[in-house]
Amino acid sequence: MRIKKTLSLLALALLCPIYCSYAQDKLTWNECARIAVFNNPELVSAYEQIKQAVSDKDISASSMMPQIDSDASVKRHKTEGRPASDTYSYGISASQLVFDGFKTASELSGALKDLQAARYNYAVVSSDVRLNLRSCFVGLIRAQELISITKDIAQRRKQNFELVKLRYEGGREHKGALLTAEADMAQADFEQSQAERSVILVQRELAKELGAEGNICIEAVGQLCLDRDYAAKPDIDILAEDTPFIKELISRKEAARYNLNSKESDFFPKVYVNGALSRTGDKWLPKKDEWSAGASVSLPLFEGGQRLAEVSKARSRLEQAGADERSGRYGVLVTLERSWKDLQDAISNVSVQEKFLQAAEERAKITRSQYSTGLASFNDWIIIEDNLVKAQKTYLNTRADMLIAEAYWIQATGGMLEYDKK
């Protein structure tokens, strides 16, 4: 139901293109997801595959319907010694398949399974797009916050340099300490500039996933924290069976089974009933009625082993599809288990790094006061300052990694772009 609703919205968007609000500066996650549904080229490609599968199903179904033709002709005959004569005719003919060993029915069932697989494939693509989009969105928030952090670090390094310089000029600090403080200040300025350049790159990556053209200046609006509780572990085996990837593999295996039935049906005769109604004459409009009706049976007797080879090929494809399904199920189970572990590790690591940051901030506050009064050496103070800088960056990266781990978990469960609307 969820896939059908999404496809309906996408169809409406393709009929009435809406290049809506991605040109604005600030975007929330839900706004990004909504834009990507309509504009991401991979999703559009997957949707076109569904349309092709629908056409293939209609083509298969058409063989079960009556086939009606019409024709009209005019001919001129000339025999030596006689005047030329004209013959006019027009009419219609029809034929209806009565029996073909259930070949057409198997092809139609196979086409329906292919259509089902195409819809599940769309869900898989949407899930992959969500992962990439979410990673870029989180990356942009991280880059934006990193600018603020590096700016504070640069300001702090500058204050440190001024303090060391003051002590050096007063003869209470050596030149090595002064040069080290100056180098730290230069390093902080460089990292601030580096963070500002990184934002532009991440903006470009996010615009790509949104399907936006040109240089889009986007500001991600959000927090690096979880909106859901992941304390209880779900049943991995049940989740695996409900993923669109597994359902797609099952549908493709069923399609392969119907394809084998279709090829085996070629050994049965084909029976048609047919009829024709026409008029002929030497003038237009002809008025001489003619009609015919009958039945026909056809059965190839020898075609060089083609049918046997096609059956063998179809059976092999069925075996391949079955192996792909088993392999896919094993892979999904491992991916789910790994994604859950990584998510739990990431959540726990955030708590740990938060404690390290709190400790580093307190130690830096105390040591700075001690250094300014001469109770702490420069070497002790600068090590603690470096630890604070490292803790600030690590805490930021850890929170971002936690959200990316969540994105991988949602992708493993088959969560589509509409996942956050549930």
Number of C-alpha atoms within 10 A of each C-alpha: 6 10 15 11 10 19 19 11 12 19 16 13 15 14 8 9 12 12 13 11 13 20 16 11 12 13 18 12 16 14 12 22 24 16 21 26 25 23 22 20 17 18 25 19 13 20 22 15 17 22 15 14 21 18 14 19 20 14 14 20 16 13 15 15 11 14 13 13 11 12 10 12 10 14 10 10 10 10 8 6 6 8 8 10 12 13 15 18 21 17 17 15 17 15 19 17 18 16 16 20 18 17 22 20 18 21 24 25 21 27 24 21 23 24 25 21 26 24 24 24 23 28 28 24 24 26 27 23 24 27 25 20 25 23 22 22 28 26 24 26 20 23 25 19 18 23 20 14 19 23 18 15 23 21 15 16 23 19 14 21 21 15 16 25 21 15 18 16 12 9 10 11 17 14 13 11 19 22 14 15 23 19 14 20 21 15 14 22 18 13 19 21 13 14 20 16 13 18 23 17 13 22 21 21 19 26 25 21 24 23 19 19 10 10 12 18 17 21 17 23 15 12 14 18 12 12 9 7 6 13 8 6 9 10 9 16 13 10 15 24 15 12 20 25 26 26 20 24 23 21 23 24 25 21 27 24 21 23 25 24 22 25 21 20 19 19 16 15 15 19 17 16 16 18 15 17 15 19 17 20 16 16 13 12 12 15 14 11 13 11 12 10 12 10 13 13 12 11 12 11 7 8 8 8 8 10 17 15 12 17 19 15 14 21 19 14 18 21 15 14 21 19 14 17 21 15 13 17 20 13 14 22 19 15 19 21 17 15 21 22 15 19 22 17 13 21 22 13 17 21 14 13 19 18 14 19 21 14 15 21 19 14 17 21 14 14 21 22 14 14 19 17 9 13 11 15 14 22 11 12 20 20 12 21 23 14 18 23 22 14 21 22 16 17 20 20 18 21 24 24 23 24 23 24 23 25 24 27 22 20 26 27 23 25 22 25 26 17 15 11 7 4
